[in-house]
Each structure stands twice: as C-alpha cells, then as structure tokens.
Amino acid sequence: MNKQEITSKIKEITETGAVCGVDVYVCLKGEEQGFYIEKMISMNSLKDRIRSIALEIINTQYLQDEVVYCDILDVIDNKKAVYVLEQSDEYKPFALLNDDSMDEVFNFDEKDIGNVLGFLFKINLNSKKLFIYQQAYVGSRLQAKNNLRIIQKDNVFEIVDKEMLKIDKRGELLILDNTILVRNVKVLQDFFGFQVFVRNQAQSVISKLEELDIIGNIATLKEYQTGEKLTISKKLMKVKNSPVLAMDKDELINKIPLVPRYKNIIHIENGKIRTNTKKDVDNLMKLLNDDYVKSELTDMEYDSTSKTLLNSESQDE
C-alpha cells in the first residue's frame, strides 16, 4: 500500500467523528527476542487520556502531509521517514495481535517491571483496529527499589512505594492489519528480529546473482553479507527489485565497459564481475542499485539513492 491508501485506512478508524475504543497492553520480554502481551486493566479516566495521546501520535507522526513514506527495502538510505513493511509468513513479528484472546491481565505484583518491553495502544472502531507500539526505555520503568518517589497530597509529601510506568507521546511503530509502519528501525531491529528479515532478503539477492552467474568470487560477497554488521545485507535488500538483475547476463557484462560511470570501478575478469575486496563489493552495490540520475537539461549526472521512475504520461502532466 502507498501512503494515501494507508492513511485513508487509518482515518477510517480515527477521523469518523465517532469515539474510538481503546485498550492498553504491556509487552513483556519472552524467550530470546520473543515477547508476549498482557492486558492492562484501566480506569476510564486513564483510557480517555491514552486515547487522546494515541490520536495525537497518529495525527502528528503518521498522517501529516510532510511525513515521508518509504518501502522497508530502502532502509539503508537512513531517511527520516516512515518505512512500510508488509508482514508475511517469512517475517510476521506481530502475528499475535490477530489473536482475539489477548486477555491475560498484567499485574505488577506478579511481574518484574524490568521485563516490560513496551506498550501497545489498541485503537478500534467496531471491527477496524490499529495498534501503536511505544518502546519502554529505562525512564519509562520507575522501579520502587531504585528510586525514592514522592507526591504531594494537600500540603504534605509522602512516599510512593509502588512500581510506576510512564507513557510518552511517541509511537515507534504502528501496526495496521498486516502492515507495520516503522518510525524507529532500531527498535524493530533490536527487539523484533528485523535483522533476520534483512539477511533473508539479502540472501535471496545472492541466490539471484548465483543464478545469473555474473560474480567472479561470490564467496567474498557472502562473507560480507553474513558479517556482524547489516550494512551489506541492507544494501543487497535495497536492490532486490533492481532492473539490473533482470538484464541478460551477456548484455550486462558487455555494457558495463561502455558506461563511463562504471567502466573504471567495475572490473570484468573472465566474463564475470570481480568481487575480491570490500571496495569491489561496494562498487557492485552501486552497479546493482544504478543510483545515478542524468539531467536532460544540463546532461550532468547525479548520485541519487532514491529514484522515482517517470513514464511518458507522468512527464507530460
């Protein structure tokens, strides 16, 4: 879905004039990077405040005209944007939100507040629903054993000896059906297994390159792709749908020496692209991304990490 389609679906829940329903859930750390959800039984006054906060988050952080939406495959560009990720059988971190039996009750007395991973705010209008995920950072979990917290009642101050949670006006993720809108990629990567998704996407590109048989030393590329850092994997993920990968092998190999921008950085040896070093791999990424734009007005070429393909109809408008 594009931005217009997504925001229209959100507004069908939040901007109809009707009062949305709201429920609050606590995400708790599970095994490894897993998590589970428990419902927070809330007074109506708390629900009203959270509804107001949630609607403000949605409006200011996801619906404004200036908010840029990008495909999650382009996450290497590191833009200040909302990245769109469609959940699938391959990667579905929030599959449990489709379970209507999320009724286990959260209780401070039975849980270690340090295991609180984040909060989920469910906003619904009849059967339509969305969730906002807010990460619980250290400052969100106020543990009685680590702090002396006091409040004023009339003119007297007294100790608060209960655990406390703090909710802010931010939403790192918004989940709408099977679509995840990602404002904070690090949260998705650190807590919801996004790195596995990235590496799987990168591996599919390597498999395509092996099928095309255009890389001289595929082992070097695999070595960097499986390294600790995700940089090469994210670059490979970005080129998953590159038209370069759809070219005929002989046509591509023969054309590279004829293109000024590539002839001095892409080295052909025995009919294949050389990838012996990190620099070779980086140059291969440039080729696969083909991230250059030529101005028809000045004939100058520009390095562009984000391109929109213009057809003849769009150019005539």
PyMOL commands that set and color helices and strands:
alter all, ss='L'
color gray80, all
select helices_A, chain A and resi 3-14+44-63+72-77+95-98+108-110+113-115+138-140+185-191+194-212+218-225+231-238+243-246+249-258+260-263+278-289+312-316
alter helices_A, ss='H'
color red, helices_A
select strands_A, chain A and resi 21-29+35-40+69-71+82-86+116-125+128-135+141-142+149-153+156-160+164-165+173-176+179-182+268-269+272-273+292-294+301-303
alter strands_A, ss='S'
color yellow, strands_A
deselect
rebuild
show_as cartoon
